Amino acid sequence: MADDRHKKLSVLYASGKELQISGEFSSYLGKLLNTDLSKQIWDGMVLVPEFEVDDELKVLLETVVQRERVSFDSQVRLQHSIGKSSPEIARAMVYQLPTPVDAVVFPKDKELRRLITVLKKENIKITVYGGGSSVTGGIRSKKYERVVCIDTSNLNELEIGKGFCTAGAGLTGSEAEKLLNAKGLTMGFFPESLEHSTIGGWISTKASGQESNAYGDIEDIVISVDLYRSDSTVIEDNYTRISSGVSGKDIATGGEGRNGIVVRAKMKTFPKPERRYFQSFLLPSFKSGIDFMKTLERFPDVMRLMDETETDLALNEAGDSFSKRVLQRMMKSRGISQGSMVIIMSREKISVPKISGSIKMGKSPAVRWNETRYQRPYLGNILWKRSVVVDTLETSASWNDLPSLYQNVKNEFTQVTKEIGINGLIMSHISHEYQSGACIYFTFMFKSSNPVEDLDTIRDHMVQTFLSSGGSITHHHGIGNEFRKYLSDGLKSIQDKASDPIFLQI
Ligand SMILES: Cc1cc2nc3c(=O)[nH]c(=O)nc-3n(C[C@H](O)[C@H](O)[C@H](O)COP(=O)(O)OP(=O)(O)OC[C@H]3O[C@@H](n4cnc5c(N)ncnc54)[C@H](O)[C@@H]3O)c2cc1C
């Protein structure tokens, strides 16, 4: 048996990758949080305990899946039992580790159906793992007699057709884009986790990419899926559209590993844009930005409106520059003490209607956002390593409800952190727009001696405020383990009917 005792596992996002921040930005952020950010006190790693190996299970699995695609390694098992949600990271920081799965298998498509049949016969539960970027506790295992995790990384083929591709569920976004880009195509789906999340994961969490205004959310991009369940197999890869009741696509979308395994999916493809056009403006306030956005009849491919705090942070992160000093002078002359930045990216040159009281900021902020869009989460790693808890929660609401929802959530955050007795920082941006409303995304951070309990309390207050202010539980992160308790009884009952009991019900 391998000696796992000294192995370590990084529980942060994309271990090893770092975003550099300047000393000035670190002390600016430290001041806002009233803490010293100069010292790293955690490396983001946990020591992996040695987990027992179930020899009987080993024999069973190796009769179905080739031996090299079966793992009982403690580090691999722990990695497949923990996602990237902040509660999971906070628990890991204080060494509260999840129950590990008993084994991880990396089957090929041809091994999968027999594997599911054998596991069902032995009453062994299954969890499904794509890229492991879940931020809702979606891949967390639970105590159960025996649990095997199916990692989809060997389901990775891609075939290109006219206007679509058939992609293996385990392909990451970057892998799929690379293959498509080589043929002048794109899938048009760009979550911030593109480098690590998979097609199966996107479908299963009902995800949304940053260019959803142009290409749609995942349910608009998936044409059909092949779904393996323990009681049936749904093969839809020949369909362009099916006009019949509930389809595999319907059951798979948002299924979060409870409804079977997405093996492959037929996805739309689009010509890769030849150019991108960028614009940025500073608006007098976040509220004026929301009022402006709701008058638009069409939205640019990307339109991100940051509130005053997030704008301030973005401007400070960019460092001192001539253009920043010019901007500050213009703000002063217009009586804007803290503006709200909107960045726009589009495939065509578009002219945005004049925004009253706004200052044109040129293209640089939008270009910078585009260039660093997949690296921005690494900023979170820097904070976690200084034991600052950082988290994001997102919701969607109608244009009319958005301003009050925003204010209510901020007030609630201020109130609850005051009651707990900690210093916190909250900021927000609007990221995906629809005719009826938009997604509003909150980032918050704090330092506390009780990170796990305080985070749970703050999150609960925020989600309850979403719901009482007209918002949804989440807009694109899924529900996972952590949000299921907020689901209405009606939806819970429908979703339970679609589930397959051999898959661990989170
Ligand atoms: C830094 C960061 C940025 C993010 N940005 C975005 C964003 O912009 N937009 C967005 O929507 N989300 C975002 N997310 C959340 C996350 O990336 C998505 O939820 C993503 O869809 C998960 O994909 P995954 O392959 O990592 O799935 P996993 O994390 O491996 O799994 C997620 C859930 O899907 C299930 N699952 C995975 N594959 C399959 C399959 N083949 N069949 C059945 N069930 C399966 C799992 O069991 C689990 O319940 C972000 C996360 C991080 C950490």
The ligand as an SDF file (V2000), in Angstrom:
LIG
                    3D

 53 58  0  0  0  0  0  0  0  0999 V2000
  -13.1790   30.4910   -9.8080 C   0  0  0  0  0  0  0  0  0  0  0  0
  -14.4950   29.9640  -10.2520 C   0  0  0  0  0  0  0  0  0  0  0  0
  -15.2020   30.6560  -11.2170 C   0  0  0  0  0  0  0  0  0  0  0  0
  -16.4550   30.1920  -11.6310 C   0  0  0  0  0  0  0  0  0  0  0  0
  -17.1220   30.8620  -12.6150 N   0  0  0  0  0  0  0  0  0  0  0  0
  -18.3180   30.4000  -13.0420 C   0  0  0  0  0  0  0  0  0  0  0  0
  -19.0290   31.0700  -14.0840 C   0  0  0  0  0  0  0  0  0  0  0  0
  -18.5760   32.0720  -14.6410 O   0  0  0  0  0  0  0  0  0  0  0  0
  -20.2330   30.5680  -14.4510 N   0  0  0  0  0  0  0  0  0  0  0  0
  -20.7500   29.4520  -13.8730 C   0  0  0  0  0  0  0  0  0  0  0  0
  -21.8320   29.0490  -14.2570 O   0  0  0  0  0  0  0  0  0  0  0  0
  -20.1030   28.8050  -12.8760 N   0  0  0  0  0  0  0  0  0  0  0  0
  -18.9050   29.2350  -12.4620 C   0  0  0  0  0  0  0  0  0  0  0  0
  -18.2270   28.5690  -11.4730 N   0  0  0  0  0  0  0  0  0  0  0  0
  -18.7900   27.3580  -10.8600 C   0  0  0  0  0  0  0  0  0  0  0  0
  -18.3390   26.0440  -11.5510 C   0  0  0  0  0  0  0  0  0  0  0  0
  -17.2060   26.2480  -12.3550 O   0  0  0  0  0  0  0  0  0  0  0  0
  -19.4990   25.5260  -12.3650 C   0  0  0  0  0  0  0  0  0  0  0  0
  -20.5130   25.1080  -11.4870 O   0  0  0  0  0  0  0  0  0  0  0  0
  -19.1360   24.3870  -13.3390 C   0  0  0  0  0  0  0  0  0  0  0  0
  -20.2260   24.1660  -14.1790 O   0  0  0  0  0  0  0  0  0  0  0  0
  -18.7420   23.1010  -12.6480 C   0  0  0  0  0  0  0  0  0  0  0  0
  -18.1310   22.2760  -13.6130 O   0  0  0  0  0  0  0  0  0  0  0  0
  -17.1150   21.1170  -13.1890 P   0  0  0  0  0  0  0  0  0  0  0  0
  -16.7600   20.3610  -14.4100 O   0  0  0  0  0  0  0  0  0  0  0  0
  -16.0040   21.6760  -12.4160 O   0  0  0  0  0  0  0  0  0  0  0  0
  -18.0540   20.2290  -12.3070 O   0  0  0  0  0  0  0  0  0  0  0  0
  -17.8420   19.5750  -10.8200 P   0  0  0  0  0  0  0  0  0  0  0  0
  -17.4280   20.6380   -9.9130 O   0  0  0  0  0  0  0  0  0  0  0  0
  -16.9010   18.4280  -10.9980 O   0  0  0  0  0  0  0  0  0  0  0  0
  -19.2610   19.0610  -10.5450 O   0  0  0  0  0  0  0  0  0  0  0  0
  -20.3250   19.9480  -10.3290 C   0  0  0  0  0  0  0  0  0  0  0  0
  -21.6240   19.1470  -10.1910 C   0  0  0  0  0  0  0  0  0  0  0  0
  -21.9520   18.5450  -11.4350 O   0  0  0  0  0  0  0  0  0  0  0  0
  -21.9640   17.1130  -11.3170 C   0  0  0  0  0  0  0  0  0  0  0  0
  -21.3460   16.5910  -12.5560 N   0  0  0  0  0  0  0  0  0  0  0  0
  -20.1580   16.9300  -13.0910 C   0  0  0  0  0  0  0  0  0  0  0  0
  -19.9820   16.2790  -14.2570 N   0  0  0  0  0  0  0  0  0  0  0  0
  -21.0930   15.5180  -14.4480 C   0  0  0  0  0  0  0  0  0  0  0  0
  -21.5070   14.6160  -15.4800 C   0  0  0  0  0  0  0  0  0  0  0  0
  -20.7560   14.3500  -16.5480 N   0  0  0  0  0  0  0  0  0  0  0  0
  -22.7090   14.0150  -15.3410 N   0  0  0  0  0  0  0  0  0  0  0  0
  -23.4970   14.2450  -14.2710 C   0  0  0  0  0  0  0  0  0  0  0  0
  -23.1570   15.0890  -13.2660 N   0  0  0  0  0  0  0  0  0  0  0  0
  -21.9650   15.7070  -13.3640 C   0  0  0  0  0  0  0  0  0  0  0  0
  -21.1900   16.8000  -10.0720 C   0  0  0  0  0  0  0  0  0  0  0  0
  -21.6190   15.5910   -9.5060 O   0  0  0  0  0  0  0  0  0  0  0  0
  -21.5230   18.0010   -9.2000 C   0  0  0  0  0  0  0  0  0  0  0  0
  -22.7700   17.8430   -8.5790 O   0  0  0  0  0  0  0  0  0  0  0  0
  -16.9830   29.0160  -11.0450 C   0  0  0  0  0  0  0  0  0  0  0  0
  -16.2520   28.3230  -10.0850 C   0  0  0  0  0  0  0  0  0  0  0  0
  -15.0160   28.7830   -9.6910 C   0  0  0  0  0  0  0  0  0  0  0  0
  -14.2410   28.0090   -8.6600 C   0  0  0  0  0  0  0  0  0  0  0  0
  1  2  1  0
  2  3  1  0
  2 52  2  0
  3  4  2  0
  4  5  1  0
  4 50  1  0
  5  6  2  0
  6  7  1  0
  6 13  1  0
  7  8  2  0
  7  9  1  0
  9 10  1  0
 10 11  2  0
 10 12  1  0
 12 13  2  0
 13 14  1  0
 14 15  1  0
 14 50  1  0
 15 16  1  0
 16 17  1  0
 16 18  1  0
 18 19  1  0
 18 20  1  0
 20 21  1  0
 20 22  1  0
 22 23  1  0
 23 24  1  0
 24 25  2  0
 24 26  1  0
 24 27  1  0
 27 28  1  0
 28 29  2  0
 28 30  1  0
 28 31  1  0
 31 32  1  0
 32 33  1  0
 33 34  1  0
 33 48  1  0
 34 35  1  0
 35 36  1  0
 35 46  1  0
 36 37  1  0
 36 45  1  0
 37 38  2  0
 38 39  1  0
 39 40  1  0
 39 45  2  0
 40 41  1  0
 40 42  2  0
 42 43  1  0
 43 44  2  0
 44 45  1  0
 46 47  1  0
 46 48  1  0
 48 49  1  0
 50 51  2  0
 51 52  1  0
 52 53  1  0
M  END
$$$$
